Amino acid sequence: MRRRALAAGPSPGAARGGLALAWVDDGKERVRAMSETDAMERAAGLPETMTAVGIEHYGGPDRLELMEMPVPVPAPGEVLVRVHGAGVGIWDVGVRSGHWDMERPLPLVLGLEASGVVFRAGSEDSAFREGDAVIAYLYPLPYQGAYAEYVLAPERYLAPAPTRIGLIEAAALPVAGMTAHLVLTDILDIQPGETVLVTAATGGVGTLAVQMARELGATVVATAGRESSREYLRGLGVEEIVDYHDEDWPARVWELHPGGVDAVLEGAGGTTAERAVAALRDGGRMAALTEDVPSESSRDIRVLPVATEADGERLARISRMVDEGKLEVRVQEVLPLREAARAHELVEARHVHGKIVLDAGAERAA
Ligand SMILES: NC(=O)c1ccc[n+]([C@@H]2O[C@H](COP(=O)([O-])OP(=O)(O)OC[C@H]3O[C@@H](n4cnc5c(N)ncnc54)[C@H](OP(=O)(O)O)[C@@H]3O)[C@@H](O)[C@H]2O)c1
């Protein structure tokens, strides 16, 4: 991974001889003047620069670069978090490739979820204190992302981290947990005794969704493609599993639940999304997590799109579910920040069980 340099110090470019942060990139120089507050914060122990992973250009995993960036200073209502773990998901691949335009300027540090420790709160009356262990769901992304040693976030994006698991594991929780919870409670409104089909059930969202659906009193049917995935799901207590490689798999769902299931959480897209509609009962409902939203006007079926956004209260509820032993978090692999490209290749292959997490602490130790 190529590393670019950023310097902090007195600069002739800075207003009235003040401090500036200067980023030199392949001959192009970027300079940001440091405000007086910035300078005071740094004098009070805030580091000047940090290592991050981001993109200057859209493209493949090789576009991910190690960057030295200024450490942002929190304003009132914001919190600066020293990142421990940053979760990686297929959505990051969308941002990296330019497929998903988040309307953020380049260079852009990727990563929409983090775990870590509060390094500084922007005001005295903040609900968070230095040293608090937190998790953050960072969409809409306000500044730079979580693949970094520090991340700045509005306070309402954060929640206390669960204490029952480590901080690296906790980085697997925000996007998947928020999405699974939003879909099952608000969008699908799952009731006790209902049947729910979860596709891509072994992925990050699916892993938590099958557990939350059971917690809501529903019976879960899951799709899986590989024997290792079936084993993984059985380990999560899922007994009804159909193979999505069988083109007739919705018929297998009907064999288990004559007349079809009440609801579908669809996270796979493509032909699986199209076929999943056939697994529903008349009047059933489907939440479509991918861009492949099947149209189904017959049989009174509703197909509902999903857009998960930051919500500290929901995130806190999910964190508590982990502490109450209601949710098991699964991380397939932890990689150092500098191996973000490898992490992207893994999620792009679409066979991850649980989540891939980047360890920002590994960067500090390097
Ligand atoms: N709209 C939103 O707000 C929102 C928020 C979060 C996530 N999402 C979306 O949710 C989706 C799921 O993401 P994720 O990270 O949880 O999971 P993921 O990593 O995309 O899913 C991995 C799992 O999917 C299974 N799979 C692969 N191809 C499949 C197919 N054709 N049919 C059925 N299953 C298949 C694999 O099982 P095998 O290994 O057994 O093949 C694998 O274990 C993504 O598309 C993501 O962008 C949307």
The ligand as a Gaussian input file, in Angstrom:
#p B3LYP/6-31G(d) Opt

LIG

0 1
 N      -30.073000      -0.623000       2.571000
 C      -29.353000      -0.555000       3.667000
 O      -29.484000       0.366000       4.480000
 C      -28.339000      -1.638000       3.931000
 C      -27.637000      -1.638000       5.137000
 C      -26.735000      -2.675000       5.368000
 C      -26.536000      -3.666000       4.406000
 N      -27.207000      -3.595000       3.218000
 C      -27.011000      -4.615000       2.194000
 O      -27.307000      -5.885000       2.734000
 C      -26.674000      -6.878000       1.962000
 C      -26.100000      -7.943000       2.862000
 O      -24.857000      -7.531000       3.375000
 P      -24.059000      -8.412000       4.433000
 O      -22.757000      -7.760000       4.626000
 O      -24.915000      -8.690000       5.575000
 O      -23.899000      -9.825000       3.734000
 P      -22.965000     -10.333000       2.548000
 O      -21.552000     -10.311000       2.996000
 O      -23.294000      -9.619000       1.317000
 O      -23.497000     -11.819000       2.480000
 C      -22.628000     -12.889000       2.518000
 C      -23.424000     -14.173000       2.481000
 O      -24.368000     -14.182000       1.417000
 C      -24.490000     -15.480000       0.890000
 N      -24.711000     -15.365000      -0.550000
 C      -23.814000     -15.064000      -1.511000
 N      -24.420000     -15.049000      -2.712000
 C      -25.729000     -15.353000      -2.485000
 C      -26.865000     -15.515000      -3.324000
 N      -26.791000     -15.354000      -4.657000
 N      -28.050000     -15.834000      -2.752000
 C      -28.154000     -15.992000      -1.405000
 N      -27.115000     -15.852000      -0.567000
 C      -25.914000     -15.544000      -1.105000
 C      -23.191000     -16.192000       1.183000
 O      -23.477000     -17.495000       1.616000
 P      -22.628000     -18.741000       1.000000
 O      -21.203000     -18.439000       1.414000
 O      -23.222000     -19.924000       1.638000
 O      -22.786000     -18.676000      -0.486000
 C      -22.499000     -15.335000       2.242000
 O      -22.208000     -16.001000       3.436000
 C      -25.636000      -6.136000       1.102000
 O      -26.118000      -6.060000      -0.223000
 C      -25.581000      -4.766000       1.720000
 O      -25.209000      -3.766000       0.826000
 C      -28.096000      -2.600000       2.977000

